Amino acid sequence: MKKILLTVCVALGIISCSNAQKTAFTKEALEDKMLSVDGVELSFQTIIKKYEGKTVIIDVWASWCPDCVKGMPKVVELQKQFPDAVYLFLSYDKTPESWSKGIEKYGVKGEHYLILSKWKGGTFSNSIDLDWIPRYMVLNKKGEISLYKAIEADDEKLISTIKNLN
């Protein structure tokens, strides 16, 4: 009986560790290059350093993504609810032109960067375990990851995480 109980405890420990939320970006993610709206190439680390001292909501999206576009009204509501947070939009659009048009067409308000590595199998996507977009993440005022993954802008975990940081 003790062996069975021990086996169950070890199995639960392994499962809970494998589902643990990451609290920091990998070196590869931080070094990945992104393009600003004014055409300047920056590392992701440089980008997030600009917003230290603020709660940052990251929205990984693309203008070609139906779920991303469909979720934009929820992002607008989130922005109304938490106007002091920084909204950092990281796009996987295929070209700077389509990215620019998407920002304008969908009225996306916030800070914008185009991820230069590819979506599937790219450095940034691999390092954040990206399997779906839109993808929301929350950084605290120290730049640490407080919420690693949400796929809806009205996700209760996302909202409660932001509330706890403000």
Helices and strands as residue ranges (DSSP letters): H 2-18, H 27-31, E 33-36, E 41-43, H 44-49, E 56-61, H 66-81, E 86-91, H 96-106, E 111-115, H 123-127, E 135-139, E 145-150, H 156-165
